[in-house]
Amino acid sequence: MNVQSEPVEIVKNGTSVAVIISSKEYKKIEALKMEIVKSRFTNIDTDDLVEGGDFFDEIDSGKYD
C-alpha cells in the first residue's frame, strides 16, 4: 500500500474548503510549534517579549515555517 505524503486539497464549488495531511506531517508541524513556544520561554529571561495574540498570529500566518 502506498502512503500519500503530499497534502490533499478538497475543493467545493471552486473554493478550497480543507486540506488533509498525513498524521506524520501533522505531528511534525505540532512539534515545530512546540519548539517555537519553548524558545519564547527562553526569551522571557532576556526580556525579548511579544504579545500572546501577536505570537499566535505569527504562527498561524506561517512566519516560522
CHARMM internal coordinates of N, CA and C (Angstrom, degrees):
IC EDIT
DIST 1 N 1 CA 1.4518
DIST 1 CA 1 C 1.5287
ANGL 1 N 1 CA 1 C 108.98
DIST 1 C 2 N 1.3104
ANGL 1 CA 1 C 2 N 116.80
DIHE 1 N 1 CA 1 C 2 N 128.64
DIST 2 N 2 CA 1.4588
ANGL 1 C 2 N 2 CA 121.46
DIHE 1 CA 1 C 2 N 2 CA 177.53
DIST 2 CA 2 C 1.5270
ANGL 2 N 2 CA 2 C 109.65
DIHE 1 C 2 N 2 CA 2 C -86.35
DIST 2 C 3 N 1.3056
ANGL 2 CA 2 C 3 N 115.56
DIHE 2 N 2 CA 2 C 3 N 138.20
DIST 3 N 3 CA 1.4614
ANGL 2 C 3 N 3 CA 121.36
DIHE 2 CA 2 C 3 N 3 CA 179.73
DIST 3 CA 3 C 1.5190
ANGL 3 N 3 CA 3 C 108.82
DIHE 2 C 3 N 3 CA 3 C -97.79
DIST 3 C 4 N 1.3217
ANGL 3 CA 3 C 4 N 116.11
DIHE 3 N 3 CA 3 C 4 N 133.25
DIST 4 N 4 CA 1.4632
ANGL 3 C 4 N 4 CA 121.60
DIHE 3 CA 3 C 4 N 4 CA 177.62
DIST 4 CA 4 C 1.5217
ANGL 4 N 4 CA 4 C 108.33
DIHE 3 C 4 N 4 CA 4 C -74.54
DIST 4 C 5 N 1.3230
ANGL 4 CA 4 C 5 N 117.17
DIHE 4 N 4 CA 4 C 5 N 120.46
DIST 5 N 5 CA 1.4619
ANGL 4 C 5 N 5 CA 119.49
DIHE 4 CA 4 C 5 N 5 CA -178.67
DIST 5 CA 5 C 1.5232
ANGL 5 N 5 CA 5 C 112.48
DIHE 4 C 5 N 5 CA 5 C -104.20
DIST 5 C 6 N 1.3039
ANGL 5 CA 5 C 6 N 117.60
DIHE 5 N 5 CA 5 C 6 N -16.75
DIST 6 N 6 CA 1.4610
ANGL 5 C 6 N 6 CA 121.21
DIHE 5 CA 5 C 6 N 6 CA 179.76
DIST 6 CA 6 C 1.5307
ANGL 6 N 6 CA 6 C 109.57
DIHE 5 C 6 N 6 CA 6 C -92.70
DIST 6 C 7 N 1.3295
ANGL 6 CA 6 C 7 N 117.05
DIHE 6 N 6 CA 6 C 7 N 149.90
DIST 7 N 7 CA 1.4653
ANGL 6 C 7 N 7 CA 119.49
DIHE 6 CA 6 C 7 N 7 CA 176.21
DIST 7 CA 7 C 1.5299
ANGL 7 N 7 CA 7 C 110.65
DIHE 6 C 7 N 7 CA 7 C -61.39
DIST 7 C 8 N 1.3214
ANGL 7 CA 7 C 8 N 115.74
DIHE 7 N 7 CA 7 C 8 N 147.96
DIST 8 N 8 CA 1.4588
ANGL 7 C 8 N 8 CA 122.15
DIHE 7 CA 7 C 8 N 8 CA 176.86
DIST 8 CA 8 C 1.5231
ANGL 8 N 8 CA 8 C 107.35
DIHE 7 C 8 N 8 CA 8 C -112.33
DIST 8 C 9 N 1.3288
ANGL 8 CA 8 C 9 N 116.48
DIHE 8 N 8 CA 8 C 9 N 123.95
DIST 9 N 9 CA 1.4570
ANGL 8 C 9 N 9 CA 121.38
DIHE 8 CA 8 C 9 N 9 CA -179.39
DIST 9 CA 9 C 1.5247
ANGL 9 N 9 CA 9 C 109.36
DIHE 8 C 9 N 9 CA 9 C -96.62
DIST 9 C 10 N 1.3165
ANGL 9 CA 9 C 10 N 116.06
DIHE 9 N 9 CA 9 C 10 N 135.45
DIST 10 N 10 CA 1.4552
ANGL 9 C 10 N 10 CA 121.61
DIHE 9 CA 9 C 10 N 10 CA 176.46
DIST 10 CA 10 C 1.5236
ANGL 10 N 10 CA 10 C 107.38
DIHE 9 C 10 N 10 CA 10 C -105.82
DIST 10 C 11 N 1.3336
ANGL 10 CA 10 C 11 N 114.95
DIHE 10 N 10 CA 10 C 11 N 125.13
DIST 11 N 11 CA 1.4595
ANGL 10 C 11 N 11 CA 121.38
DIHE 10 CA 10 C 11 N 11 CA -177.63
DIST 11 CA 11 C 1.5242
ANGL 11 N 11 CA 11 C 108.60
DIHE 10 C 11 N 11 CA 11 C -117.07
DIST 11 C 12 N 1.3286
ANGL 11 CA 11 C 12 N 115.81
DIHE 11 N 11 CA 11 C 12 N 131.12
DIST 12 N 12 CA 1.4617
ANGL 11 C 12 N 12 CA 121.00
DIHE 11 CA 11 C 12 N 12 CA 177.51
DIST 12 CA 12 C 1.5174
ANGL 12 N 12 CA 12 C 108.35
DIHE 11 C 12 N 12 CA 12 C -123.61
DIST 12 C 13 N 1.3141
ANGL 12 CA 12 C 13 N 115.85
DIHE 12 N 12 CA 12 C 13 N 121.12
DIST 13 N 13 CA 1.4680
ANGL 12 C 13 N 13 CA 121.66
DIHE 12 CA 12 C 13 N 13 CA -179.13
DIST 13 CA 13 C 1.5242
ANGL 13 N 13 CA 13 C 111.78
DIHE 12 C 13 N 13 CA 13 C 53.50
DIST 13 C 14 N 1.3219
ANGL 13 CA 13 C 14 N 116.27
DIHE 13 N 13 CA 13 C 14 N 39.60
DIST 14 N 14 CA 1.4602
ANGL 13 C 14 N 14 CA 121.30
DIHE 13 CA 13 C 14 N 14 CA 176.89
DIST 14 CA 14 C 1.5189
ANGL 14 N 14 CA 14 C 115.41
DIHE 13 C 14 N 14 CA 14 C 81.52
DIST 14 C 15 N 1.3254
ANGL 14 CA 14 C 15 N 117.30
DIHE 14 N 14 CA 14 C 15 N 2.42
DIST 15 N 15 CA 1.4636
ANGL 14 C 15 N 15 CA 121.44
DIHE 14 CA 14 C 15 N 15 CA -179.06
DIST 15 CA 15 C 1.5245
ANGL 15 N 15 CA 15 C 109.49
DIHE 14 C 15 N 15 CA 15 C -116.15
DIST 15 C 16 N 1.3188
ANGL 15 CA 15 C 16 N 115.37
DIHE 15 N 15 CA 15 C 16 N 131.04
DIST 16 N 16 CA 1.4615
ANGL 15 C 16 N 16 CA 120.30
DIHE 15 CA 15 C 16 N 16 CA 176.76
DIST 16 CA 16 C 1.5222
ANGL 16 N 16 CA 16 C 108.70
DIHE 15 C 16 N 16 CA 16 C -67.10
DIST 16 C 17 N 1.3420
ANGL 16 CA 16 C 17 N 116.78
DIHE 16 N 16 CA 16 C 17 N 124.02
DIST 17 N 17 CA 1.4620
ANGL 16 C 17 N 17 CA 120.28
DIHE 16 CA 16 C 17 N 17 CA -177.77
DIST 17 CA 17 C 1.5224
ANGL 17 N 17 CA 17 C 113.24
DIHE 16 C 17 N 17 CA 17 C -114.72
DIST 17 C 18 N 1.3253
ANGL 17 CA 17 C 18 N 117.24
DIHE 17 N 17 CA 17 C 18 N -17.60
DIST 18 N 18 CA 1.4636
ANGL 17 C 18 N 18 CA 119.73
DIHE 17 CA 17 C 18 N 18 CA -179.30
DIST 18 CA 18 C 1.5182
ANGL 18 N 18 CA 18 C 110.04
DIHE 17 C 18 N 18 CA 18 C -164.83
DIST 18 C 19 N 1.3219
ANGL 18 CA 18 C 19 N 114.69
DIHE 18 N 18 CA 18 C 19 N 157.16
DIST 19 N 19 CA 1.4597
ANGL 18 C 19 N 19 CA 121.61
DIHE 18 CA 18 C 19 N 19 CA 172.84
DIST 19 CA 19 C 1.5196
ANGL 19 N 19 CA 19 C 106.80
DIHE 18 C 19 N 19 CA 19 C -131.31
DIST 19 C 20 N 1.3128
ANGL 19 CA 19 C 20 N 115.56
DIHE 19 N 19 CA 19 C 20 N 130.03
DIST 20 N 20 CA 1.4598
ANGL 19 C 20 N 20 CA 121.02
DIHE 19 CA 19 C 20 N 20 CA 179.09
DIST 20 CA 20 C 1.5231
ANGL 20 N 20 CA 20 C 108.07
DIHE 19 C 20 N 20 CA 20 C -106.17
DIST 20 C 21 N 1.3399
ANGL 20 CA 20 C 21 N 115.61
DIHE 20 N 20 CA 20 C 21 N 130.09
DIST 21 N 21 CA 1.4602
ANGL 20 C 21 N 21 CA 120.65
DIHE 20 CA 20 C 21 N 21 CA 176.87
DIST 21 CA 21 C 1.5228
ANGL 21 N 21 CA 21 C 108.50
DIHE 20 C 21 N 21 CA 21 C -121.96
DIST 21 C 22 N 1.3060
ANGL 21 CA 21 C 22 N 115.56
DIHE 21 N 21 CA 21 C 22 N 161.75
DIST 22 N 22 CA 1.4621
ANGL 21 C 22 N 22 CA 119.69
DIHE 21 CA 21 C 22 N 22 CA 179.12
DIST 22 CA 22 C 1.5288
ANGL 22 N 22 CA 22 C 109.81
DIHE 21 C 22 N 22 CA 22 C -67.69
DIST 22 C 23 N 1.3161
ANGL 22 CA 22 C 23 N 116.00
DIHE 22 N 22 CA 22 C 23 N 156.32
DIST 23 N 23 CA 1.4647
ANGL 22 C 23 N 23 CA 119.24
DIHE 22 CA 22 C 23 N 23 CA 178.40
DIST 23 CA 23 C 1.5228
ANGL 23 N 23 CA 23 C 110.64
DIHE 22 C 23 N 23 CA 23 C -63.61
DIST 23 C 24 N 1.3292
ANGL 23 CA 23 C 24 N 116.90
DIHE 23 N 23 CA 23 C 24 N -32.53
DIST 24 N 24 CA 1.4677
ANGL 23 C 24 N 24 CA 121.03
DIHE 23 CA 23 C 24 N 24 CA 177.82
DIST 24 CA 24 C 1.5297
ANGL 24 N 24 CA 24 C 110.18
DIHE 23 C 24 N 24 CA 24 C -63.28
DIST 24 C 25 N 1.3262
ANGL 24 CA 24 C 25 N 117.15
DIHE 24 N 24 CA 24 C 25 N -44.72
DIST 25 N 25 CA 1.4642
ANGL 24 C 25 N 25 CA 121.19
DIHE 24 CA 24 C 25 N 25 CA 179.19
DIST 25 CA 25 C 1.5283
ANGL 25 N 25 CA 25 C 110.50
DIHE 24 C 25 N 25 CA 25 C -66.68
DIST 25 C 26 N 1.3254
ANGL 25 CA 25 C 26 N 117.36
DIHE 25 N 25 CA 25 C 26 N -40.49
DIST 26 N 26 CA 1.4610
ANGL 25 C 26 N 26 CA 121.57
DIHE 25 CA 25 C 26 N 26 CA 178.08
DIST 26 CA 26 C 1.5267
ANGL 26 N 26 CA 26 C 110.81
DIHE 25 C 26 N 26 CA 26 C -59.69
DIST 26 C 27 N 1.3203
ANGL 26 CA 26 C 27 N 116.53
DIHE 26 N 26 CA 26 C 27 N -46.74
DIST 27 N 27 CA 1.4644
ANGL 26 C 27 N 27 CA 120.88
DIHE 26 CA 26 C 27 N 27 CA 179.31
DIST 27 CA 27 C 1.5215
ANGL 27 N 27 CA 27 C 111.18
DIHE 26 C 27 N 27 CA 27 C -62.62
DIST 27 C 28 N 1.3226
ANGL 27 CA 27 C 28 N 116.50
DIHE 27 N 27 CA 27 C 28 N -37.31
DIST 28 N 28 CA 1.4678
ANGL 27 C 28 N 28 CA 121.22
DIHE 27 CA 27 C 28 N 28 CA 178.23
DIST 28 CA 28 C 1.5345
ANGL 28 N 28 CA 28 C 110.18
DIHE 27 C 28 N 28 CA 28 C -63.75
DIST 28 C 29 N 1.3204
ANGL 28 CA 28 C 29 N 117.05
DIHE 28 N 28 CA 28 C 29 N -44.44
DIST 29 N 29 CA 1.4652
ANGL 28 C 29 N 29 CA 121.53
DIHE 28 CA 28 C 29 N 29 CA 179.17
DIST 29 CA 29 C 1.5270
ANGL 29 N 29 CA 29 C 110.27
DIHE 28 C 29 N 29 CA 29 C -63.47
DIST 29 C 30 N 1.3241
ANGL 29 CA 29 C 30 N 117.11
DIHE 29 N 29 CA 29 C 30 N -44.45
DIST 30 N 30 CA 1.4642
ANGL 29 C 30 N 30 CA 120.71
DIHE 29 CA 29 C 30 N 30 CA 179.66
DIST 30 CA 30 C 1.5306
ANGL 30 N 30 CA 30 C 111.45
DIHE 29 C 30 N 30 CA 30 C -63.32
DIST 30 C 31 N 1.3267
ANGL 30 CA 30 C 31 N 117.32
DIHE 30 N 30 CA 30 C 31 N -38.18
DIST 31 N 31 CA 1.4693
ANGL 30 C 31 N 31 CA 121.07
DIHE 30 CA 30 C 31 N 31 CA 178.01
DIST 31 CA 31 C 1.5247
ANGL 31 N 31 CA 31 C 110.40
DIHE 30 C 31 N 31 CA 31 C -64.94
DIST 31 C 32 N 1.3254
ANGL 31 CA 31 C 32 N 116.74
DIHE 31 N 31 CA 31 C 32 N -39.86
DIST 32 N 32 CA 1.4634
ANGL 31 C 32 N 32 CA 120.15
DIHE 31 CA 31 C 32 N 32 CA 177.86
DIST 32 CA 32 C 1.5239
ANGL 32 N 32 CA 32 C 110.96
DIHE 31 C 32 N 32 CA 32 C -64.52
DIST 32 C 33 N 1.3203
ANGL 32 CA 32 C 33 N 117.04
DIHE 32 N 32 CA 32 C 33 N -41.40
DIST 33 N 33 CA 1.4669
ANGL 32 C 33 N 33 CA 120.24
DIHE 32 CA 32 C 33 N 33 CA 176.87
DIST 33 CA 33 C 1.5263
ANGL 33 N 33 CA 33 C 110.70
DIHE 32 C 33 N 33 CA 33 C -60.21
DIST 33 C 34 N 1.3327
ANGL 33 CA 33 C 34 N 116.75
DIHE 33 N 33 CA 33 C 34 N -41.94
DIST 34 N 34 CA 1.4597
ANGL 33 C 34 N 34 CA 120.41
DIHE 33 CA 33 C 34 N 34 CA -179.90
DIST 34 CA 34 C 1.5256
ANGL 34 N 34 CA 34 C 110.87
DIHE 33 C 34 N 34 CA 34 C -64.61
DIST 34 C 35 N 1.3200
ANGL 34 CA 34 C 35 N 117.71
DIHE 34 N 34 CA 34 C 35 N -37.93
DIST 35 N 35 CA 1.4658
ANGL 34 C 35 N 35 CA 120.74
DIHE 34 CA 34 C 35 N 35 CA 177.02
DIST 35 CA 35 C 1.5242
ANGL 35 N 35 CA 35 C 110.84
DIHE 34 C 35 N 35 CA 35 C -62.02
DIST 35 C 36 N 1.3206
ANGL 35 CA 35 C 36 N 116.83
DIHE 35 N 35 CA 35 C 36 N -38.61
DIST 36 N 36 CA 1.4652
ANGL 35 C 36 N 36 CA 120.49
DIHE 35 CA 35 C 36 N 36 CA 177.82
DIST 36 CA 36 C 1.5239
ANGL 36 N 36 CA 36 C 109.83
DIHE 35 C 36 N 36 CA 36 C -65.15
DIST 36 C 37 N 1.3270
ANGL 36 CA 36 C 37 N 116.92
DIHE 36 N 36 CA 36 C 37 N -44.44
DIST 37 N 37 CA 1.4666
ANGL 36 C 37 N 37 CA 120.61
DIHE 36 CA 36 C 37 N 37 CA 178.63
DIST 37 CA 37 C 1.5272
ANGL 37 N 37 CA 37 C 110.21
DIHE 36 C 37 N 37 CA 37 C -60.09
DIST 37 C 38 N 1.3233
ANGL 37 CA 37 C 38 N 116.84
DIHE 37 N 37 CA 37 C 38 N -45.55
DIST 38 N 38 CA 1.4657
ANGL 37 C 38 N 38 CA 120.62
DIHE 37 CA 37 C 38 N 38 CA 178.99
DIST 38 CA 38 C 1.5223
ANGL 38 N 38 CA 38 C 111.26
DIHE 37 C 38 N 38 CA 38 C -60.88
DIST 38 C 39 N 1.3259
ANGL 38 CA 38 C 39 N 116.74
DIHE 38 N 38 CA 38 C 39 N -39.98
DIST 39 N 39 CA 1.4661
ANGL 38 C 39 N 39 CA 119.40
DIHE 38 CA 38 C 39 N 39 CA -179.60
DIST 39 CA 39 C 1.5223
ANGL 39 N 39 CA 39 C 110.90
DIHE 38 C 39 N 39 CA 39 C -65.46
DIST 39 C 40 N 1.3246
ANGL 39 CA 39 C 40 N 116.74
DIHE 39 N 39 CA 39 C 40 N -31.26
DIST 40 N 40 CA 1.4623
ANGL 39 C 40 N 40 CA 119.97
DIHE 39 CA 39 C 40 N 40 CA 178.17
DIST 40 CA 40 C 1.5223
ANGL 40 N 40 CA 40 C 111.30
DIHE 39 C 40 N 40 CA 40 C -67.95
DIST 40 C 41 N 1.3330
ANGL 40 CA 40 C 41 N 117.79
DIHE 40 N 40 CA 40 C 41 N -33.52
DIST 41 N 41 CA 1.4644
ANGL 40 C 41 N 41 CA 119.71
DIHE 40 CA 40 C 41 N 41 CA 176.23
DIST 41 CA 41 C 1.5238
ANGL 41 N 41 CA 41 C 110.36
DIHE 40 C 41 N 41 CA 41 C -63.47
DIST 41 C 42 N 1.3139
ANGL 41 CA 41 C 42 N 117.22
DIHE 41 N 41 CA 41 C 42 N -36.57
DIST 42 N 42 CA 1.4601
ANGL 41 C 42 N 42 CA 121.31
DIHE 41 CA 41 C 42 N 42 CA 175.78
DIST 42 CA 42 C 1.5188
ANGL 42 N 42 CA 42 C 109.86
DIHE 41 C 42 N 42 CA 42 C -63.48
DIST 42 C 43 N 1.3302
ANGL 42 CA 42 C 43 N 116.56
DIHE 42 N 42 CA 42 C 43 N -37.83
DIST 43 N 43 CA 1.4597
ANGL 42 C 43 N 43 CA 121.07
DIHE 42 CA 42 C 43 N 43 CA -179.02
DIST 43 CA 43 C 1.5285
ANGL 43 N 43 CA 43 C 112.31
DIHE 42 C 43 N 43 CA 43 C -66.77
DIST 43 C 44 N 1.3223
ANGL 43 CA 43 C 44 N 117.47
DIHE 43 N 43 CA 43 C 44 N -23.88
DIST 44 N 44 CA 1.4645
ANGL 43 C 44 N 44 CA 120.53
DIHE 43 CA 43 C 44 N 44 CA 178.56
DIST 44 CA 44 C 1.5259
ANGL 44 N 44 CA 44 C 109.92
DIHE 43 C 44 N 44 CA 44 C -60.10
DIST 44 C 45 N 1.3212
ANGL 44 CA 44 C 45 N 116.45
DIHE 44 N 44 CA 44 C 45 N -40.30
DIST 45 N 45 CA 1.4633
ANGL 44 C 45 N 45 CA 120.55
DIHE 44 CA 44 C 45 N 45 CA -179.22
DIST 45 CA 45 C 1.5220
ANGL 45 N 45 CA 45 C 112.28
DIHE 44 C 45 N 45 CA 45 C -64.72
DIST 45 C 46 N 1.3128
ANGL 45 CA 45 C 46 N 117.22
DIHE 45 N 45 CA 45 C 46 N -24.27
DIST 46 N 46 CA 1.4665
ANGL 45 C 46 N 46 CA 120.40
DIHE 45 CA 45 C 46 N 46 CA -178.25
DIST 46 CA 46 C 1.5251
ANGL 46 N 46 CA 46 C 112.12
DIHE 45 C 46 N 46 CA 46 C -104.69
DIST 46 C 47 N 1.3417
ANGL 46 CA 46 C 47 N 116.99
DIHE 46 N 46 CA 46 C 47 N 12.47
DIST 47 N 47 CA 1.4685
ANGL 46 C 47 N 47 CA 123.15
DIHE 46 CA 46 C 47 N 47 CA -178.82
DIST 47 CA 47 C 1.5245
ANGL 47 N 47 CA 47 C 113.33
DIHE 46 C 47 N 47 CA 47 C 59.80
DIST 47 C 48 N 1.3167
ANGL 47 CA 47 C 48 N 117.68
DIHE 47 N 47 CA 47 C 48 N 23.88
DIST 48 N 48 CA 1.4687
ANGL 47 C 48 N 48 CA 122.41
DIHE 47 CA 47 C 48 N 48 CA 175.82
DIST 48 CA 48 C 1.5276
ANGL 48 N 48 CA 48 C 107.05
DIHE 47 C 48 N 48 CA 48 C -94.18
DIST 48 C 49 N 1.3372
ANGL 48 CA 48 C 49 N 116.36
DIHE 48 N 48 CA 48 C 49 N 80.06
DIST 49 N 49 CA 1.4588
ANGL 48 C 49 N 49 CA 121.77
DIHE 48 CA 48 C 49 N 49 CA -170.55
DIST 49 CA 49 C 1.5236
ANGL 49 N 49 CA 49 C 111.89
DIHE 48 C 49 N 49 CA 49 C -108.35
DIST 49 C 50 N 1.3302
ANGL 49 CA 49 C 50 N 115.27
DIHE 49 N 49 CA 49 C 50 N 157.63
DIST 50 N 50 CA 1.4612
ANGL 49 C 50 N 50 CA 122.64
DIHE 49 CA 49 C 50 N 50 CA 175.45
DIST 50 CA 50 C 1.5271
ANGL 50 N 50 CA 50 C 107.19
DIHE 49 C 50 N 50 CA 50 C -143.07
DIST 50 C 51 N 1.3162
ANGL 50 CA 50 C 51 N 117.52
DIHE 50 N 50 CA 50 C 51 N 148.57
DIST 51 N 51 CA 1.4610
ANGL 50 C 51 N 51 CA 121.50
DIHE 50 CA 50 C 51 N 51 CA 178.55
DIST 51 CA 51 C 1.5238
ANGL 51 N 51 CA 51 C 110.35
DIHE 50 C 51 N 51 CA 51 C -62.05
DIST 51 C 52 N 1.3338
ANGL 51 CA 51 C 52 N 116.85
DIHE 51 N 51 CA 51 C 52 N 142.27
DIST 52 N 52 CA 1.4649
ANGL 51 C 52 N 52 CA 121.95
DIHE 51 CA 51 C 52 N 52 CA -177.11
DIST 52 CA 52 C 1.5151
ANGL 52 N 52 CA 52 C 113.71
DIHE 51 C 52 N 52 CA 52 C -55.86
DIST 52 C 53 N 1.3325
ANGL 52 CA 52 C 53 N 116.89
DIHE 52 N 52 CA 52 C 53 N -47.48
DIST 53 N 53 CA 1.4631
ANGL 52 C 53 N 53 CA 120.30
DIHE 52 CA 52 C 53 N 53 CA -179.93
DIST 53 CA 53 C 1.5120
ANGL 53 N 53 CA 53 C 112.13
DIHE 52 C 53 N 53 CA 53 C -61.60
DIST 53 C 54 N 1.3299
ANGL 53 CA 53 C 54 N 116.05
DIHE 53 N 53 CA 53 C 54 N -41.00
DIST 54 N 54 CA 1.4664
ANGL 53 C 54 N 54 CA 120.43
DIHE 53 CA 53 C 54 N 54 CA 178.08
DIST 54 CA 54 C 1.5204
ANGL 54 N 54 CA 54 C 110.60
DIHE 53 C 54 N 54 CA 54 C -63.39
DIST 54 C 55 N 1.3200
ANGL 54 CA 54 C 55 N 116.16
DIHE 54 N 54 CA 54 C 55 N -40.97
DIST 55 N 55 CA 1.4635
ANGL 54 C 55 N 55 CA 121.09
DIHE 54 CA 54 C 55 N 55 CA -179.49
DIST 55 CA 55 C 1.5249
ANGL 55 N 55 CA 55 C 111.27
DIHE 54 C 55 N 55 CA 55 C -60.96
DIST 55 C 56 N 1.3414
ANGL 55 CA 55 C 56 N 116.84
DIHE 55 N 55 CA 55 C 56 N -48.81
DIST 56 N 56 CA 1.4616
ANGL 55 C 56 N 56 CA 119.45
DIHE 55 CA 55 C 56 N 56 CA -178.91
DIST 56 CA 56 C 1.5275
ANGL 56 N 56 CA 56 C 111.35
DIHE 55 C 56 N 56 CA 56 C -69.35
DIST 56 C 57 N 1.3257
ANGL 56 CA 56 C 57 N 117.56
DIHE 56 N 56 CA 56 C 57 N -31.33
DIST 57 N 57 CA 1.4696
ANGL 56 C 57 N 57 CA 119.93
DIHE 56 CA 56 C 57 N 57 CA 174.01
DIST 57 CA 57 C 1.5241
ANGL 57 N 57 CA 57 C 110.24
DIHE 56 C 57 N 57 CA 57 C -62.88
DIST 57 C 58 N 1.3463
ANGL 57 CA 57 C 58 N 116.81
DIHE 57 N 57 CA 57 C 58 N -39.86
DIST 58 N 58 CA 1.4663
ANGL 57 C 58 N 58 CA 120.79
DIHE 57 CA 57 C 58 N 58 CA 177.74
DIST 58 CA 58 C 1.5218
ANGL 58 N 58 CA 58 C 110.87
DIHE 57 C 58 N 58 CA 58 C -63.31
DIST 58 C 59 N 1.3189
ANGL 58 CA 58 C 59 N 117.36
DIHE 58 N 58 CA 58 C 59 N -42.27
DIST 59 N 59 CA 1.4670
ANGL 58 C 59 N 59 CA 120.59
DIHE 58 CA 58 C 59 N 59 CA 178.13
DIST 59 CA 59 C 1.5220
ANGL 59 N 59 CA 59 C 109.84
DIHE 58 C 59 N 59 CA 59 C -62.42
DIST 59 C 60 N 1.3421
ANGL 59 CA 59 C 60 N 116.41
DIHE 59 N 59 CA 59 C 60 N -48.73
DIST 60 N 60 CA 1.4631
ANGL 59 C 60 N 60 CA 120.57
DIHE 59 CA 59 C 60 N 60 CA -178.10
DIST 60 CA 60 C 1.5230
ANGL 60 N 60 CA 60 C 112.44
DIHE 59 C 60 N 60 CA 60 C -63.45
DIST 60 C 61 N 1.3297
ANGL 60 CA 60 C 61 N 117.30
DIHE 60 N 60 CA 60 C 61 N -31.35
DIST 61 N 61 CA 1.4658
ANGL 60 C 61 N 61 CA 120.23
DIHE 60 CA 60 C 61 N 61 CA -179.14
DIST 61 CA 61 C 1.5178
ANGL 61 N 61 CA 61 C 112.36
DIHE 60 C 61 N 61 CA 61 C -78.51
DIST 61 C 62 N 1.3376
ANGL 61 CA 61 C 62 N 116.87
DIHE 61 N 61 CA 61 C 62 N -9.09
DIST 62 N 62 CA 1.4621
ANGL 61 C 62 N 62 CA 119.94
DIHE 61 CA 61 C 62 N 62 CA 179.03
DIST 62 CA 62 C 1.5148
ANGL 62 N 62 CA 62 C 113.79
DIHE 61 C 62 N 62 CA 62 C 88.57
DIST 62 C 63 N 1.3167
ANGL 62 CA 62 C 63 N 117.44
DIHE 62 N 62 CA 62 C 63 N 13.92
DIST 63 N 63 CA 1.4621
ANGL 62 C 63 N 63 CA 120.59
DIHE 62 CA 62 C 63 N 63 CA -177.92
DIST 63 CA 63 C 1.5246
ANGL 63 N 63 CA 63 C 112.35
DIHE 62 C 63 N 63 CA 63 C -56.35
DIST 63 C 64 N 1.3204
ANGL 63 CA 63 C 64 N 117.43
DIHE 63 N 63 CA 63 C 64 N -32.83
DIST 64 N 64 CA 1.4628
ANGL 63 C 64 N 64 CA 120.94
DIHE 63 CA 63 C 64 N 64 CA -175.64
DIST 64 CA 64 C 1.5250
ANGL 64 N 64 CA 64 C 113.19
DIHE 63 C 64 N 64 CA 64 C -102.60
DIST 64 C 65 N 1.3269
ANGL 64 CA 64 C 65 N 116.69
DIHE 64 N 64 CA 64 C 65 N 10.51
DIST 65 N 65 CA 1.4757
ANGL 64 C 65 N 65 CA 120.13
DIHE 64 CA 64 C 65 N 65 CA -179.99
DIST 65 CA 65 C 1.5094
ANGL 65 N 65 CA 65 C 111.50
DIHE 64 C 65 N 65 CA 65 C -70.58
END
COOR INIT
IC SEED 1 N 1 CA 1 C
IC BUILD
